[in-house]
Amino acid sequence: MAKEITPRSEDYSQWYLDIVRKARLADTSPVRGCMVIKPHGFGIWERMRDALDAMFKETGHVNAYFPLFIPKSFLSKEAAHVEGFAKECAVVTHYRLKNDPNGGGVVVDPEAKLEEELIVRPTSETIIWNTYRDWIQSYRDLPILINQWANVVRWEMRTRPFLRTAEFLWQEGHTAHATADEAMTETRLILDVYARFAEEWMAMPVIKGLKTENERFAGADETFCIEALMQDGRALQAGTSHFLGQNFAKAFDVLFLNKDNQQEHVWATSWGVSTRLVGGLIMTHSDDDGLVIPPKLAPVQVVIVPIPKPSPELDEAAAKISTALRAKGIRVKVDDDDQNRPGFKFAEYEMIGVPVRLGLGQRDLAANQVEVARRDTKEKANVPLDGIADHIAALLEEIQQNLFDRAKAHRDGHITKVDSWDEFVEVLENKGGFLSAHWDGTTETEVEIKEKTKATIRCIPLDAPDEPGACVLTGKPSKRRVLFAKAY
């Protein structure tokens, strides 16, 4: 099976597409730019969704749902917002079809034109803030801490499964606050939640930072982000949290009576992560033999394979092992299919990234042991059946930590300080990764660097110290270094 995967060293882009297909994560669809998420891929997203949902609820947030369709006039109310999304919007103009009188199937009924066009949700700030106007009258109605799990449509011209699709799944939080400080605290809180999820669940190290004005979310005063580095040296924006100030409250006239009995506009945040995290997981951990999944996110953490095929004795032993593992909260599958040989099964589970495989044969039973194979290192060991559940539970934690440590070592080894333009270009082309460089703070320089190299400022790291220097392109003064990279 691995021979059907293009090596990363040969064609990283094709390797990624091969993993998505061969690991049964997603298929193409009849709709250009959209994908069918298969059960294994959706199982990973479900694990992500459930973990994040619990983290949101622990911090006081609740879920709600808002309409998929947004009146076109709503997007016109916040100038920066509409400018940012105008080119990506899908528009509904009619509400009915009819049979073609010339026998050509169905056609749009020209009599069914909408009085106002509807935008298929690219993001929900506008319709949510139109709703919040009715919900908020005084400071006693605040804060509102709402999240929704939904799909959105952004009409992308160049798509890639999970990483960039015309339709994708995500969560979007939209909160309303009485003060700027409360809203900024919320923005930073969610950034920390995203970073903790990425590192503790995805085993994907991230850098927390601030976006430049040019890279901010359309309609935000500040955008915070987590940035990860993929195996090919390209960056991935893995999550964003936006301080919206009072922009949307002013656009939709959302006022409240504060504690001083004065009318004031509400302060806002929005934040989201999407199914692009599945793409990030693939490119952070997987190898030329298939998908590698951190145990916390694996739909199946352990598979038990009887060798050479199921039998009453092996079935009984596998059932006992699986019961002990499930008692530890471990997600386990017993492969009792007698149609395929063990070698085929081993290759299949390696391809789809099951973290631990147990091989159980008659000789193993006689020796009171089981063969344990781990996906991350390919190592195998014979482990006594006594205490196997404790051993596997500890092994899953070890694999989770090893994947994080391995990814972090790669990331840290690909953060390079550069101080001249020639060095910037050389490192970007030959090594890749994050380039820590000085920038003069102007959008003009930022855009020129992107035009010359395709590298963008991924973020201004929150822990970046004051370090006076000279911009790598213009030589003008710079207060601190920022991180550049080519990105997905």
LUMZADREN-455804 format. One record per residue: x, y, z of N, C-alpha, C in turn; residue in one letter. Coordinates in steps of 0.2 Angstrom, whole numbers, plus 5000, padded with zeros to 4 digits. Layout:
BEGIN
XYZXYZXYZa ...
END
This chain:
BEGIN
500449945000500050005000500450065000m 501050065004501450125004501750144997a 501850094993502050104986501650154982k 500950154984500550194981500550264983e 500950284988501050354991501650384988i 501550434985502150474982502650494988t 503250484988503750504993503650584994p 503750605001503750675002504350704998r 504950674998505450704995505450714988s 504950684985504850684977504350734975e 503750734979503250784977502750784984d 502950844988502550844994501850854993y 501650894988500950914987500550844985s 500850804981500550744978500550694984q 501050694988501050654994500450664999w 500350735000499750755004499150725001y 499050734994498350714991498350634992l 498950594991498850524992498650504998d 498950535004498750525010498050535011i 497750585009497050605010496650545007v 496850525001496450474997496550405000r 497150385001497350315003497150305011k 497150355015497050345022496250355023a 495850355018495150365018494850415022r 495150475021494950535024494450575020l 494550585014494050625010494050605003a 493550614999493450604992493350674989d 493450674982493250734978492450724978t 492150784976491450784975491250814968s 490550804966490350834960490350904960p 490450934965490451014966491151034966v 491351074962492051094961492251134968r 492851104970493151134976492851114983g 492351064983492051034989492350964989c 492250944995492450874997491950835000m 491950765000491650725004492050695009v 491850715016492350695021492050625023i 492550575022492350505024492350485031k 492050435033492050415040492650425044p 493250405042493850405045494050475046h 493950515041494150585042493650625046g 493050605046492550645050492650615057f 492850555058493050535065493550575068g 494050595065494550635067494250705069i 493850735064493550795065493150795072w 492750745072492350735078492750735085e 493250705085493750705091493950775092r 494150815087494350885088493750925090m 493150915087492550955089492450945096r 492350885098492150865105492650895110d 493350885109493850915113493750995114a 493751025108493651095108492951125112l 492451085110491851105113491851105120d 492151045123492251045130492651105133a 493151125130493551175132493251245132m 492851255127492451315126491951315132f 491551255133491051255139491351265146k 491951245147492351255153492451325154e 492551365149492651435150492051475149t 491451445150490851485151490451495144g 490651465139490351475132489751425131h 489251445127488651405125488651405118v 488251345115488251345108487551365106n 487451395100486851415097486951405089a 486451425086486451415078486151475075y 486451495070486151555066486151535059f 485651575055485551555048486151545043p 486051505039486551495033486551555028l 485951585027485851635022485851705026f 486251755023486351815026486051865020i 485651915022485451965017486052005015p 486052015008486652055005486752125009k 486152155011486252225014486652215020s 486652165024487052155030487752165029f 488052135024488752135022488952205020l 488452245018488652315016488752365022s 488552345028488552385034489252395037k 489752355036490352355039490852355033e 491152415031491552425025492052375024a 492552375029493152325029492852255028a 492352235032492152165031491852145024h 491452195021491252175015491852175009v 492252225010492852225006493252155006e 493352135013493752075014493452015011g 492752005011492451945009492051945002f 492052004999491652014993491751964987a 492451954986492651914981492551834982k 492351814988492251744990491551724991e 491051774990490351754992490051724986c 489651674988489151634984488451674985a 488151684980487551724980486951684978v 486351684982485751654980485251714977v 485051704971484651754967483951734966t 483851674966483151644964482951594969h 482251584970482051534975481651474972y 481651464965481251414962481551394956r 481451324954481651304947480951284944l 481051274937480451244934480651204928k 480251164925480451124920480551164913n 481051154910481151184904480651164898d 480251214896479751194891480051164884p 480751174883481051154877481351084879n 481251054885481450984886482150984889g 482451034891483151034893483251024901g 482750984904482850974911482451034915g 482851054920482551114924482951174923v 482651234924482951294923482751344929v 483051394930482851444935482251474933v 481751484937481151514935481251594936d 481251624930481351704930480851734935p 480251704936479751744940479951734947e 480451694949480551684956481251724959a 481351774956481951814958481751844965k 482251834970482251864976482251944976l 481851974981481852044981482552074983e 482852034988483552044990483951984990e 484551984987484951924986485151904993e 485351834994485551815000486251784999l 486751795004487351775004487451705007i 487751655004487851595008488451605013v 488251595019488751615025489451605024r 489851665023490651655023490851665030p 490551695034490651705041490051735044t 489951735051489251755053489251815057s 489751855057489751925061489151965060e 488951975053488452015052487751995054t 487551935053486851915055486851905062i 487451885066487351875073487351945076i 487651995074487652065077486952095076w 486652075070485952105069485452075074n 485652005076485251975081485352005088t 486052015089486252035096485852105098y 485752145093485352205094484752195098r 484352145096483752135100483852095107d 484452075108484552035114484852085119w 485152135117485552175122485252245123i 485052255129484852325131485252355137q 485452315141485852345147486452305148s 486852325153487452295155487352225158y 486652215161486452155164486452095159r 486352115152486352065147486952045145d 487552075147488152055145488552015151l 489051975149489251965142488851915139p 488851905132488551855128489151815126i 489151745127489751705125489451645121l 489451655115489051605111489551575105i 489551515104489951485099489451445095n 489551435088489151395084489651345080q 489351285079489751235075489351235068w 489651245062489251265056489751245050a 489451255044489851255038489851325035n 490351345032490351405028490551395021v 490451445017490651445010491051505008v 491651495005492051545003492351514996r 492151554991492251534984492951534982w 493351484984494051484982494151454975e 494651484972494751464965495251404965m 495751404970496251354970496151314977r 495951254976495751214982496151154983t 496151134990496551074992496151044998r 496050974998495650945003495850965010p 495350985014495451005021495851075021f 496351085018496751155018496351215016l 496051205010495651265007495151235002r 494551235005493951215001493451265000t 492951254995492451304994491951305000a 491851245003491451235009491851195014e 491851225020492151185025491751195032f 491951145036491651145043492051185048l 491751215053492151255058491751265064w 492051305068491651335074491851405074q 491351445075491451515076491151545082e 491551575086491351605092491151685091g 490651705094490451775094490251805101h 490651845104490551865110490451945111t 490051965116489852035117490052055124a 490352115125490552135131490452205133h 490452225139490352285141490952335141a 491552305141492152345141492652325136t 493052365133493652345129494052295132a 494152305139494652255143494352185143d 493652185144493352115144493452085138e 493352125132493352095126494052065124a 494552115126495252095124495452025129m 495252025135495351965139495051905136t 494451915133494151855130494551835123e 494751885120495151865114495751825115t 496151845121496751815123496551745126r 496051745129495851675132495751625127l 495351645122495251595116495951575113i 496351625112496951615109497351555113l 497351565119497651515124497351445123d 496651445123496251385122496551345115v 496551385110496751355104497451335104y 497951365107498651345108498651285112a 498251275117498251225121498051165118r 497451165114497151115110497651085105f 497951135101498451115096499051075099a 499251095104499851065107499751005111e 499151005115499050945119498650895116e 498250915111497850865108498150845101w 498250895097498550885090499350865090m 499650875096500350865097500750915091a 500450965090500651015085500951075088m 501551095089501751155092501651215088p 501451265092501151325088501551385091v 501551445088501751505090501151555090i 501051585096500551635097500751705095k 500351735091500651805089500051845087g 500251905084499751955082499851965075l 499351975071499351985064499552055062k 499852075057499952135055499252165053t 499252235052498652265050498452245043e 498952225038498752205032498452135032n 498652095037498352025037497852015042e 497552065045497052065050496352035047r 495952005051495251985049494852055047f 494552045041494152105039493652125044a 493752185047493252215052493552215059g 494152185060494452175066494852235068a 494952255074495452305077496152265078d 496152205080496752165081496552085079e 496952055076496951985075497451945078t 497351895083497851855086497851785082f 498351755082498351685078498851635082c 498751575080499251525081499551505075i 500151495074500451475068500851415069e 500751365065501151305065501651295059a 502051245059502551235054502451165051l 502351155045502251095042502951065040m 502950995038503550965037503950985031q 503651025026503951045021504151115021d 504151145028504451215029503951265028g 503351255026502851305025502351305032r 502151375033501751385039501051375037a 500651355043499951345043499651395048l 499151435046498751475051498251425054q 498351405060497951355063497351375067a 497251445068496751475072496851545073g 496251585073496251655074495751675079t 495951725083495451755088495551835087s 494951865086494951935084494551975089h 494952035090494652085094494352135089f 493652135089493252175084493152245087l 493352265093493152335095492452345095g 492252405093491552415093491252425085q 491652395081491552405074490852375072n 490652315074490052285072489452305076f 489652325082489052355086488852425083a 489352465081489152525077488852515071k 489052465067488752455060488052425061a 487852395067487152365068486852395073f 487152455076486752495081486552455087d 487052425090486952385096487252425102v 486752445105486952495111486652465117l 487052475123486752455129486852515135f 486452505140486452555145486952525150l 487552565151488052545156487852555163n 488352545167488252555175488152625177k 488352665172488352745174487652765171d 487252725168486652745165486752785159n 487252765155487352795149487352745143q 487152765137487152725131487852715128q 488052655127488752645124488652585119e 489152585114489152525110489452465113h 489252405111489552345114490252335111v 490652295115491252275112491252205110w 491652185105491552115102492152075101a 492052015101492651965098492251915093t 492751885089492551825085493151785085s 493051715084493651675084493451605081w 493851575077493651515074494251465072g 494151405072494551355069494151305064v 494451275060494051235055494351165053s 494051135048494351075046495051075043t 495251135042495951135040496451105045r 496251105051496651075056496750995055l 496350965051496450895049497050895044v 497050945040497650955035498250965039g 498251005044498851025048499050955052g 498550915054498750855057499150815053l 498850805046499250765041499950785040i 500050845039500650875037501150885043m 500950875049501350885055501650815056t 501250765056501550695058501550645053h 501250645048501250585043501850575040s 501950505037502550495034502450455027d 502950425024502850405017502450335017d 502350305023501950245024501250265025d 501050325026500350335027500250395033g 499650395035499350435040499650415047l 499850475051500050465058499550505062v 499250475067498750515071498950515078i 498950575082499050575089498550535092p 498650495097498250455100497550485103p 497650545106497050585108496550595103k 496750595097496250615091496150555087l 496350495088496250435084495550415085a 495150405080494550365081494650295084p 495150265082495250195085496050205087v 496150195094496750205096497150135096q 496850075097497150015097496749965093v 497049925088496749875085497049805086v 496649755088496949695089496749645083i 497349615081497349575075497449505077v 497049455076497149385077497549355072p 498049315073498549285068498549215069i 498549175063498449205056497749225054p 497249195058496549215057496149205064k 495549225064495149215071495049145072p 495049125079494849065081494549075088s 494149025090493849035097494249055102p 494849025103495349045108495649115107e 495749135101496049195100495449245101l 494849235099494349275100494149295107d 494249235111494149245118494649295121e 495249275119495849315122495749395120a 495649405113495549475111494949505114a 494449475116493849505119494049525126a 494449485130494749505136495149565136k 495649565131496049625131495649685129i 495249675124494849735123494349765128s 494149715132493749735138494149775143t 494749755144495249785149495449855146a 495549855140495749925137495149975137l 494549945136493949995136493850015143r 493949975148493849995155494350055157a 494950065153495350115154495150175149k 494650175146494350225141494750225135g 495050175133495450165127494950145121i 494950175115494550155110494950105106r 494550045106494949985103494449945098v 494749915093494449875088494749805088k 494349755087494549685086494349675079v 494949655075494849645068494749565067d 494049545068493949475067493749455060d 493949495055493749475048494249425046d 493949375043494349315041494449315033d 494349365030494349375023495049395020q 495349435025496049465023496549435027n 497149425025497749405028498049455033r 498349435038498649485043499149535040p 499549515035499949565032499549625029g 499049605026498649655023498349705028f 498049675033497849715039498349755042k 498949735043499449775046499549835042f 499649825035499749875030499149925030a 498549905031497949945031497949995037e 498149965043498050005049498650045050y 499250035047499750075046499550135042e 499250125036499050175031498550225035m 498050205038497550245041497750275048i 498350255051498650285056498450265063g 498250205064498050185071498650185075v 498650215081499250225084499650155087p 499250105089499450045092499149985089v 499549935087499249875084499449815088r 499049775090499149715094499149655089l 499649615089499649555085499549495090g 499049445089498949395094498849325090l 499349285092499349215089499349165094g 499249105092499249045096499949045100q 500449055097501149055101501149115106r 500849165105500749225110500349205116d 499849165114499449145120499749095124l 500149045121500548995125501049035129a 501349085127501849125130501549175135a 500849185135500549235139500849305137n 500849325130501049385128500749405122q 500849465120500549495114501049535110v 501049535104501549585100501249655100e 501549705102501349775102501749815097v 501449845092501749885087501549955087a 501950005088501750075088501850105081r 501350145079501350175073501950235072r 502050265077502550325076503250305075d 503450255078504150235077504250165074t 503750135072503750065069504050015074k 504150025080504449985084503949925087e 504249865088503849815090504149785096k 503649755101503949725107503449675109a 503649615112503249565115503049585122n 502449595124502249625131501849575134v 501949555141501549505144500849535144p 500349485144499649495144499449525151l 499749505156499649525163499849605163d 499349645165499449715165499449745158g 499249715153499249745146498949815146i 498349815149497949885149498349935151a 498649935157499149985160499650005155d 499949945152500549955147500349995141h 499749985138499450015132499250085134i 498950095140498750165142499450215142a 499950185145500550225146500850235139a 500850185135501150185128500850245124l 500150245125499750295121500050365123l 500150375129500350445132501050455129e 501450405129502150405127502150425119e 501750395115501650415108501450485107i 500950505111500750575110501250625112q 501650615117502250655119502750655114q 502850595111503450585106503250625100n 502650625098502450655091502550735093l 502350755098502450825100503150845100f 503550805103504250825104504650825097d 504450775093504650765086504550825082r 503850845082503650905078503950975081a 504050975087504351035090505051045088k 505450985088506150985086506251005079a 505750985075505751005068505651085067h 505151105071504951175071505451215073r 505751205079506351245082506951245078d 507051185074507651185070507551225063g 506951245062506751285056506551355058h 506751385063506651455065507351485064i 507451525059508151555057508151625058t 508551655062508651725062509051755055k 508851795052509151825046509151905047v 509751935044509852005045509952045039d 509952005033510052045027509652015022s 509552055016509052025011509351965008w 509951965006510251905003510151845007d 510251855014510151795018509451775019e 509051825019508251805019508051765013f 508351785007508151745001508451675001v 509051675003509451605003509151555008e 508951585014508651535019507951515016v 507551565014506851545012506851495006l 507351505001507351454996507651384997e 508151385002508551325003508351285009n 508151325014507951295020507251295022k 506951355021506251365022506051375030g 505451365032505351375039505151445040g 505151465047505051525049505751565049f 505651625046506251675046506151725051l 506551735056506451785061506851845058s 506551895056506851955053506552025055a 506952075054506652145056506252165050h 505752205052505252235047505152305049w 505152355044505052425046504352445048d 503852395048503152415051502752435045g 502952445039502452475034502152415030t 501552435028501152385023501552385017t 501852435014502152445008502752395008e 503152385013503652345013503452275014t 502952255018502652195019502452165012e 502052205008501852185001502352174996v 502852214997503452204992503852144993e 503952125000504252065001503852004999i 503152005000502751954997502851944990k 502852004986502852004979503551974976e 504051984980504751964978504851894980k 504551864985504751804988504151754989t 503551784989502951744991502851724999k 503351755002503351745010502951805013a 502551785018502151835021502351835029t 502151895032502251895039501751855042i 501951795045501451755048501151785055r 501651815059501351845065501951885068c 501751925072502251965077502151925084i 502651875085502651835091502451875097p 502051845101501851885108502451885112l 502851835112503451835116504051875113d 503951905108504551935104504851995108a 505451995110505752045114505852115110p 505852165114506152225110506852215108d 506952225102507652215099507752255093e 507952315094508052365089508552335083p 508352345077508752325071508552365065g 508752335059508552365053508152315049a 507652345045507252305041507652265036c 507552205034507952165030507852195023v 507352225021507252245014507452325013l 507252365018507352435017507852465021t 508052425026508652455031508352505036g 507652525035507452565040507352535047k 507352575052507352555059506752505061p 506852455065506352405067506452395074s 505852395078505852385085505952315087k 505652265083505752195085505752145079r 505852085080505852035074505152015073r 504951995067504351965066504451895062v 503951855061504051785058503851785051l 504251775046504051775039504051695037f 503651675032503651605030503251605023a 503351555019502851545014502351495018k 501751505016501151475020500651445015a 500251395018499651365015499051415016y 
END
